């Protein structure tokens, strides 16, 4: 419901599901969003432009997938990014476009996903390290201390990164 629907519409059109609005989605997207997604795909060249009398209404299902659209559907990316890659190949500057698409398709750089992963790994390793303690309360307290320690060590390493330290 919150993500762009262009990729879903392109995949469905590629699978010959032309009446996207009639598809039994578990949580159906807004019809306006489906029409807008089809318009975007037409502008990107992934779908053919429908007849003039249906374009104003932009009935979903009135346009067909182009060869470029089939190529774009192969990439596990947003159609906008896959169109950039196709254009980069056409204009023989694909390595530069790959760098741009890679930078643009990365998630938020300020969310520290590896901190969560390292905490999960630390939690698994603490079970083995605490086998010498007999009291459950002492084990729980030591486990929390070790998790805090690994979290702050991870933050300390991040702050020492040359990209994050001021000159």
N, C-alpha and C positions, 0 to 999 in steps of 0.2 A: 504494500500500500504506500510506502514511503520511497521506495526505490524507483528509478526510471524504468519504464515498462518497454522501451524500444527493443531491448534484447530479447524479451519474451515474445513480443509480436514477431520479430524477425525469425526466431526459431520456429514458431508455430507456422508462419507462412512457408518456411523452408520445408516443413513436414506436411505441406499441402493442407493445412487447416486454414482455409481462407476466411471463414466466418468466425473471426476471433471473438466478436462480441457475444456470439451464441455459445461459446465454449463453457462447459460447466465448471468454472473455477470454484475451489472451496470458499475463497473470499474474492468475489469478482471485483476487478478494478473498475474505476469510474469509466463510463463510456466516453466522456470527454478526454480522459487520459489515453484511451485506446486510439481515438481519432487523432489526437495530437502526436502520439507515437508513430502512427502511420504517416502523418505529414512529415515528421522528422526523417523517417526512413526514405520517403520519396525525395526529399532534399539531399539526402546523402547519396542517392543513386542506388539504394538497395532494392527499391520497389519501383515499378513502372508507374507513370503518372496516369491516373484513371481518366475516363472520358470527361469532357468539360461539364456535362450536366450532373455527374455524380461527384466531381471534385469539390464543388461548393458544399455539398452535404457531407462529402468525404465519408462515404459509407465504407466502413471497414470490410475488407473482402473484395473490394472493387479493383485492387491493384495486384500485380503479380511480382514475384521475386525475380530480379535480374541476375545475370551471371555474377556481377559484382556483389550482389546481396548474398548469393550462395557462398562466395568466398569469405565475405564478412562474417557469415554465420559460423564458419569453422573456427574462428578465433575465440578463446574464452575471455573475451573482453566486451566492453560496451561497444555498440555499433559505431559510435563516434570515434573511438580509438582504433577499431579495426579498419575504418575508412581511412584514417591517417596512415596506417601501415600499408594499405593498398596503394594509396597515393605515393607514399615513399618508394615503393617498389616501381611504380610507373615512372617516376621521375629520377630514378637511380640515386636516391639519397636515403636508402632504407636504414643504414646504421645510425644516422642522425635522428631519424624519426623514431627508431626503437628507443633511443635514449630519452627523447622527449615524452613518448608514450609511457615509458617505465616510470619516469618522474611524476607524470600526471596521474597515473593509475595507482600509485602507492597510497595507502591509507594515511591517516593523520600521523605525522611524524612525532607528535608530542604524546601519543599514547604508548606507554611502555609495556608492550605485550610480553617481551622477554622477561620482565620482572615477575609477571604472573607465572610464566613457565618455570623460571628458576626457583620460585617459591614452591611450586608443585614438586620439583625435583628435590629440593631441600627437605620437604616434608617426608618424602619417601626415604631419604638417606638418614633422617633423624631417628626413624624407627629402629634401625640397626644400631645406631650410636648410643641409644638409651637403654640397651638391654641389661646393663649392669645395675640400673636403678630398680629397686623393688617396690617402692611406693608409687601408686598411680598418680597421686597429686604431684609428687616430685618429677615424675616423667612428663606430665602435662606442662608443668612450669618450665622445665628445661627445654622442652620442645618449643614452647612459645619464645623463649629466649633465643634459641638457635634460629628460628624463623625470622625474628627481628634482626638478628645479626646478619643473616644472609641478605635480607632486604636492604639494610643500610650499606653493606659492602657493595652490593650491586649499584646502589645510588652513588656511592663514592667513586666507583670506577667510571660511571657515566659522567660525573662532574669533572673528572680528570681528563676526559676526552679532549683532544686538541681543538675540536670544533666548538666546544662549549665553554672553554676557558677564555676569559678576556685577556688581551695582550697587555 
